Amino acid sequence: MKKKIQFVVNGRPITMDTDDERALLWVLRTDLELTGSKYGCGEGICGACTVVVDGKAVRSCTTPLKNVAGKDVLTIEGLAREGKLHPLQQAFIDHGALQCGYCTSGMLLDAYAFLKAHQNPSRDAIMAHMERNLCRCGAHQRIIDAIESASRHLEGHA
């Protein structure tokens, strides 16, 4: 059944008349043409579809649209500001923390939410948190290095 849903994506208010049970991932990709979030497993396990909703990382493939009504959604397209990469994005580049790029947006957004909640985390804490995201290319060490580097840069700026 169609319902009117209102939410904010990357600072832009959105109003839609659609089935509120649709997965957020498909609304982002097909209706809003924000294709940075990827379809991976479809079960919320791999993390390729991760976005940030009201400051928390969520798997958009298993999040019904009704769960974001009235909330702020951040996708990879909204992470950079005014043409300037977010420090996490720059750290991923500096540390070669991406290869094929398929998991990258989910990794970045999960790390973003984690660093917002945990200033100056230990390497072990970063590793434990990021264990939930899969990278088939095997760039995990470089991803952890990048997040650790960005956390030092963001310290006091969260």
C-alpha positions in Angstrom: 0.0 0.0 0.0 1.3 3.4 -0.9 1.9 5.9 1.9 3.4 9.4 2.1 6.9 9.2 3.5 9.1 12.2 4.4 12.7 12.0 5.3 16.0 13.9 4.6 18.8 12.5 2.4 22.1 14.2 2.4 20.5 17.4 3.7 17.7 17.4 1.1 14.1 16.9 2.2 12.3 14.1 0.4 8.6 13.4 0.2 7.5 10.2 -1.6 4.3 8.3 -2.1 5.4 4.7 -2.2 5.1 1.4 -0.4 6.7 2.0 3.0 7.9 -1.6 3.2 10.3 -1.1 0.2 13.9 -1.5 1.2 15.7 1.8 1.6 18.5 0.6 -0.7 16.1 0.4 -3.7 14.5 3.7 -3.0 18.0 5.3 -2.8 19.3 3.6 -6.0 16.2 3.6 -8.2 14.0 6.5 -7.1 16.7 8.9 -5.9 19.5 7.8 -8.3 22.0 7.6 -5.4 23.9 4.5 -6.6 26.8 4.7 -4.2 25.2 2.2 -1.8 25.6 -1.3 -3.3 23.6 -4.4 -3.2 25.8 -7.2 -1.8 24.2 -10.0 0.1 20.6 -8.7 0.4 20.5 -10.0 4.0 22.3 -7.2 5.9 25.5 -9.2 6.5 28.1 -7.8 4.1 27.8 -4.1 4.7 28.0 -2.9 1.0 24.7 -1.2 1.4 25.4 0.7 4.7 24.1 4.2 5.1 23.9 6.4 8.2 20.4 7.1 9.7 20.3 9.7 12.4 23.9 9.0 13.2 23.8 5.2 13.2 25.1 2.9 10.5 22.3 0.7 9.1 22.1 -1.9 6.4 19.8 -0.3 3.8 19.0 -3.6 2.1 17.1 -4.7 5.1 15.7 -1.4 6.3 12.1 -0.7 5.3 11.5 2.8 4.1 9.0 3.4 7.0 11.9 3.1 9.4 13.5 6.3 8.1 10.3 8.4 8.1 11.2 11.8 9.7 14.9 10.9 9.9 18.2 12.1 8.4 19.9 9.7 6.0 23.5 10.1 4.9 24.8 8.3 1.8 28.2 8.2 0.4 27.2 11.0 -2.0 26.7 13.3 1.0 29.9 12.6 2.9 32.0 15.1 1.0 31.1 18.7 1.7 31.5 21.7 -0.7 33.7 19.7 -3.0 36.1 18.7 -0.3 36.5 15.0 0.6 35.7 14.0 4.2 38.9 13.1 6.1 37.9 9.4 6.0 37.6 9.5 2.2 41.0 11.1 2.0 42.5 8.6 4.4 41.1 5.7 2.3 42.9 7.2 -0.8 46.1 7.9 1.1 46.3 4.3 2.5 45.1 2.6 -0.7 42.2 1.2 1.3 40.1 0.5 -1.8 40.6 -1.8 -4.7 37.5 -2.7 -6.7 35.5 -0.1 -4.6 32.4 -2.2 -4.2 32.5 -2.3 -0.4 34.0 1.1 0.0 30.9 3.3 0.5 29.6 0.9 3.1 33.0 0.7 4.8 33.3 4.5 4.9 29.8 5.1 6.3 30.1 2.4 8.9 33.5 3.9 9.9 32.0 7.4 9.9 29.2 6.5 12.3 31.7 4.6 14.5 34.1 7.5 14.7 31.2 9.9 15.5 30.4 7.7 18.5 33.9 6.8 19.5 36.6 9.5 19.5 40.1 8.2 19.3 39.3 4.5 19.4 42.0 1.9 19.8 43.1 -0.1 16.7 41.5 -3.2 18.3 38.2 -1.4 18.7 38.3 -0.3 15.1 39.1 -3.9 14.0 36.3 -5.3 16.1 33.7 -2.9 14.7 34.7 -3.2 11.1 34.7 -6.9 11.3 31.0 -6.7 10.3 31.9 -5.4 6.8 33.2 -7.7 4.1 35.9 -6.9 1.5 36.5 -9.6 -1.1 39.7 -7.8 -2.3 41.4 -8.3 1.0 42.1 -4.6 1.8 41.1 -4.9 5.4 44.5 -4.0 6.8 44.7 -0.8 4.7 41.0 0.0 5.6 41.9 -0.3 9.3 45.0 1.8 8.8 42.9 4.5 7.0 40.3 4.6 9.8 42.9 4.8 12.5 44.6 7.7 10.6 41.3 9.5 10.1 40.4 9.1 13.7 43.6 11.0 14.7 42.8 13.7 12.2 39.2 14.0 13.5 40.1 14.0 17.2 38.3 16.9 18.7 36.3 17.7 15.5 33.6 15.1 15.8 
